[in-house]
Amino acid sequence: MKKLLLILALATLGCSIPVQLTFPAPTPSPVPTETPTPLPTPQTTAEPGTVENPLILALGPSPRTSEDALGAGETLAAQLEAQTGYKIVLASPTSEEDLIDDFARGNTHIAMLSPFGYLLARENGLVTAALASIRDEQTLYGTQIIANGRSEFKPFFDEISGENTTNTEEALSQFNDKKPCWSDVASPSGYVVPLGLLNQAQVQVRSGAFLEGQPNVVRAVYAADICDFGATFIDARELPALETDYPDVMEKVVVIWRVPPIIPYENISFSTTIPLEMRRVLLRAFMDLMLTPDGKAAIQTIYGIEAFQPVDDTLYTEFQKYVEASGLELEALLIQP
């Protein structure tokens, strides 16, 4: 009876007084070590030049691709396919800046680049030179510093021997604090290389006048009323546009200094993502097509190239030194639409 009363009393108290029961913590079960799940391996892309992964041939940069250029591009792509067995499709970049971006994104593999566009693309490891454009049977051209023959400046270029007669610093120091006439802001021979030349010689010139064309630079130097000296390609004095109005231009406008041919014309470049052997096959195909009437016509229509020859990146070594010395940004020198 006493035991029953005790149990009832405890039950009654349990309804009004909180009771905390303590249980021993369970012993944790050992957790097995999980083997890390390996990251999925990216799927291998199809071989370049196949239907699944075609090579992309870019037309010349233009905001509006002409029907002629598009038709010539289709012809060239078909001819290259027939020659190489690679699948080739077309792209139409709106500017050279977009074209270089396309190389970076893998959206272009074959294209023509300006000298500055090529340097920028190569600087970023995107392209290698394949075919250099030829003009007047040359792949390179030079630049010269000219002045009025009645001016205070002394020529250090011998017209007979075709050689400079002193060192660069002595010849160009006479242009310190003088005003140049430049062709335009993206002209290799009429601005960029001559500016690099002057900077290399540590010659500080005044702000120049940009005259929108090399004949205009010769005219300004001839008249001696805009600037103290000018820069042109070799030899802008012989341009037909000057012959009638200035029959004595060769005597009145003298060459002070010349940089020998180091400026390249446009080139056809291949993406560095294309395997070397494929590049060789493509280069041979371009060379063969230039020997056919249809192939040559297509290349001329698309790129304006009359002839080209195989070339490697060393063609640009000297040119790059002058461009770097100019201090100008390559992006600002690209071909504008």
C-alpha positions in Angstrom: 0.0 0.0 0.0 2.8 2.4 0.9 4.5 1.7 -2.4 1.3 2.4 -4.3 0.9 5.8 -2.5 4.5 6.7 -3.2 4.0 6.0 -6.9 0.8 8.1 -7.0 2.5 11.0 -5.2 5.4 11.0 -7.7 2.9 10.9 -10.6 1.0 13.9 -9.1 4.3 15.9 -8.7 5.4 15.1 -12.3 2.4 17.0 -13.6 3.4 20.2 -11.9 7.2 20.2 -11.4 9.4 19.9 -14.6 11.7 17.0 -14.4 14.9 16.8 -16.6 16.1 13.4 -17.4 19.7 13.0 -18.4 20.8 10.2 -20.7 24.3 9.3 -21.6 25.5 10.5 -25.0 25.5 7.8 -27.6 28.8 6.7 -28.9 29.1 8.0 -32.5 29.4 5.4 -35.2 32.5 5.6 -37.3 31.9 7.4 -40.6 33.6 5.8 -43.5 36.1 8.0 -45.5 34.5 9.0 -48.8 36.5 8.7 -52.0 36.4 12.2 -53.7 34.3 12.1 -56.8 36.6 13.0 -59.8 35.7 16.1 -61.8 34.2 15.3 -65.1 36.8 15.3 -67.9 35.9 17.9 -70.6 34.7 16.2 -73.8 37.3 16.2 -76.5 36.4 18.6 -79.3 36.3 17.4 -82.9 39.4 17.7 -85.0 39.8 21.2 -86.5 38.8 21.4 -90.1 35.9 18.9 -89.7 32.2 19.5 -90.2 31.8 19.6 -86.4 34.7 22.0 -85.9 35.3 23.9 -89.2 38.1 26.4 -89.9 36.8 29.9 -90.0 38.0 32.2 -92.8 37.4 35.9 -92.1 36.7 38.4 -94.9 38.2 41.9 -94.7 36.8 43.9 -91.8 33.9 46.1 -92.8 30.6 47.3 -91.3 28.9 46.2 -94.4 30.2 43.2 -96.4 29.7 43.7 -100.1 28.0 41.1 -102.3 31.2 40.9 -104.3 33.3 40.2 -101.2 30.8 37.6 -99.9 30.7 35.8 -103.3 34.5 35.8 -103.5 34.7 34.5 -100.0 32.4 31.6 -100.8 34.5 30.8 -103.9 37.7 30.9 -101.9 36.4 28.8 -99.1 35.2 26.2 -101.6 38.5 26.2 -103.4 40.5 25.8 -100.1 38.2 22.9 -99.1 38.9 21.2 -102.4 42.6 21.7 -102.0 43.0 20.7 -98.4 40.0 18.5 -97.5 39.3 20.8 -94.5 35.8 22.2 -93.8 35.9 26.0 -94.1 33.2 28.5 -93.3 33.1 32.3 -93.5 33.0 35.1 -91.0 32.4 38.9 -91.6 34.0 41.0 -88.9 32.9 44.6 -88.7 36.3 46.0 -87.6 39.8 44.9 -87.1 39.3 45.1 -83.4 36.5 42.6 -83.6 38.6 40.4 -85.9 41.3 40.2 -83.2 38.6 39.4 -80.6 37.4 36.6 -82.9 40.9 35.1 -83.0 40.9 35.2 -79.2 37.5 33.5 -78.9 38.3 30.8 -81.5 35.9 32.3 -83.9 38.5 33.0 -86.6 41.4 30.9 -87.8 42.5 32.6 -91.1 42.4 36.3 -91.8 44.3 39.3 -93.3 45.7 41.7 -90.7 47.3 45.1 -90.9 50.8 45.4 -89.6 49.5 46.9 -86.3 46.7 44.4 -86.1 49.2 41.6 -86.6 51.5 42.9 -83.8 48.6 43.2 -81.4 47.4 39.7 -82.2 50.8 38.2 -82.0 51.5 40.0 -78.7 48.6 38.1 -77.3 49.8 34.8 -78.7 46.9 34.5 -81.1 48.4 34.3 -84.6 51.5 33.5 -86.6 52.4 35.2 -89.9 51.8 33.0 -93.0 51.8 35.1 -96.2 53.2 38.6 -96.7 51.5 40.9 -99.2 53.8 42.0 -102.0 53.7 45.4 -103.7 56.1 46.6 -106.3 57.8 43.3 -105.9 58.6 44.1 -102.3 57.3 42.8 -98.9 58.7 45.8 -97.0 59.0 49.6 -97.5 60.8 52.4 -95.8 60.3 55.9 -94.5 62.1 59.2 -94.8 62.5 62.6 -93.1 62.2 65.5 -95.5 62.6 69.2 -95.3 62.6 72.2 -97.6 65.9 72.6 -99.4 66.1 76.3 -98.4 65.7 75.5 -94.7 68.4 75.5 -92.0 68.5 71.7 -92.0 71.4 69.8 -93.2 70.8 66.6 -95.3 72.6 63.5 -94.0 71.3 61.2 -96.8 73.3 60.8 -100.0 70.9 60.6 -103.0 73.6 59.1 -105.2 74.8 56.2 -102.9 71.4 55.8 -101.3 73.0 55.8 -97.9 72.8 57.8 -94.7 76.1 59.5 -94.0 76.2 59.9 -90.2 74.7 58.5 -87.1 71.0 58.9 -86.2 71.6 61.2 -83.2 73.7 63.7 -85.2 71.3 63.8 -88.1 68.1 64.1 -86.1 69.2 66.4 -83.3 68.6 69.4 -85.5 64.9 68.7 -85.2 64.7 69.3 -81.5 61.8 71.7 -80.7 60.8 71.8 -84.4 57.3 71.1 -85.8 56.7 68.1 -87.9 54.1 67.4 -90.6 52.6 63.9 -90.3 50.4 62.1 -92.7 47.7 60.6 -90.4 47.5 59.1 -86.9 47.8 55.5 -88.0 50.3 55.8 -90.9 53.3 53.5 -90.4 55.6 55.6 -92.6 54.0 59.0 -92.2 53.8 59.0 -88.4 54.4 55.9 -86.3 57.9 54.8 -87.4 59.3 58.3 -87.8 58.0 59.2 -84.3 59.7 56.0 -83.0 62.9 57.0 -84.8 62.9 60.5 -83.2 62.2 59.0 -79.8 65.0 56.5 -80.2 67.3 59.5 -80.9 65.9 61.3 -77.9 64.7 64.2 -80.1 61.8 66.2 -78.6 59.7 67.7 -81.3 56.7 70.0 -81.0 53.1 68.9 -81.6 52.7 68.0 -85.3 50.2 68.8 -87.9 48.3 65.9 -89.4 47.6 66.6 -93.0 45.6 63.5 -94.1 47.8 62.2 -96.8 51.4 61.9 -97.8 51.2 64.1 -100.9 49.9 66.8 -98.5 53.0 66.4 -96.4 55.3 66.9 -99.4 53.2 70.0 -100.4 53.5 71.5 -97.0 57.3 71.0 -96.8 57.6 72.4 -100.3 55.7 75.5 -99.3 57.5 75.7 -95.9 54.5 77.5 -94.3 53.0 74.8 -92.0 55.8 72.9 -90.4 59.6 72.6 -90.2 59.9 69.1 -91.6 57.8 66.1 -92.6 57.8 62.3 -92.9 56.7 60.1 -95.8 57.3 56.7 -97.3 60.1 56.3 -99.8 59.7 58.2 -102.1 56.5 60.1 -101.9 58.1 63.0 -103.8 57.6 60.9 -107.0 53.9 60.5 -106.7 52.0 61.4 -109.9 49.7 63.7 -107.9 52.7 66.0 -107.3 54.4 65.9 -110.7 52.3 68.4 -112.5 52.1 71.1 -109.8 55.6 70.7 -108.5 58.0 69.8 -111.3 61.0 70.8 -109.2 59.9 69.0 -106.1 62.9 66.6 -106.1 65.2 69.6 -105.9 63.1 71.8 -103.5 62.3 69.0 -101.0 65.3 67.2 -99.8 65.8 64.0 -97.8 67.5 64.5 -94.5 67.4 60.8 -93.3 66.0 57.5 -94.4 64.9 54.4 -92.6 65.5 51.4 -95.0 62.6 49.1 -95.8 61.4 47.7 -92.5 57.6 48.3 -92.7 55.5 45.3 -93.8 52.3 45.4 -95.8 49.3 43.4 -94.7 49.6 39.7 -94.2 47.5 36.6 -94.0 47.8 35.1 -90.6 46.8 31.7 -89.2 45.5 31.1 -85.7 48.1 29.5 -83.3 45.3 27.0 -82.4 45.7 25.4 -85.9 48.2 22.5 -85.8 51.5 23.2 -87.5 51.0 20.6 -90.3 47.5 22.1 -91.0 49.1 25.5 -91.4 51.6 24.2 -93.9 48.8 22.6 -95.9 46.8 25.8 -95.9 49.8 27.9 -96.9 50.5 25.6 -99.8 46.8 25.8 -100.9 46.8 29.6 -100.8 50.0 29.6 -102.9 48.5 27.2 -105.5 45.2 29.1 -105.7 47.1 32.4 -106.4 48.3 30.7 -109.5 44.8 30.1 -110.8 42.6 32.8 -112.4 39.6 32.1 -110.1 41.7 31.8 -107.0 43.7 35.0 -107.6 40.5 36.9 -108.5 38.8 35.8 -105.2 41.8 36.7 -103.1 42.1 40.1 -104.8 38.4 40.8 -104.3 38.5 39.8 -100.6 41.8 41.2 -99.5 43.1 43.5 -102.3 46.3 41.4 -102.5 47.9 41.2 -105.9 50.7 38.8 -104.8 52.1 37.3 -101.6 54.9 35.1 -100.4 55.5 32.8 -97.4 56.8 34.7 -94.4 57.5 34.1 -90.7 57.4 36.4 -87.7 61.0 37.6 -88.0 59.8 39.9 -90.8 58.4 42.2 -88.1 61.3 42.4 -85.8 62.7 45.8 -86.8 59.3 47.3 -87.4 58.2 46.3 -83.9 61.1 48.1 -82.4 60.1 51.4 -84.0 56.4 50.9 -83.0 57.4 50.3 -79.4 59.7 53.3 -79.4 56.8 55.5 -80.7 55.0 55.0 -77.3 51.6 54.6 -79.2 49.0 52.1 -78.2 48.5 49.4 -80.8 44.7 49.4 -80.2 44.6 53.0 -81.4 46.4 52.1 -84.7 44.0 49.4 -85.9 42.2 49.8 -89.2 39.0 51.7 -88.6 35.8 50.9 -90.4 
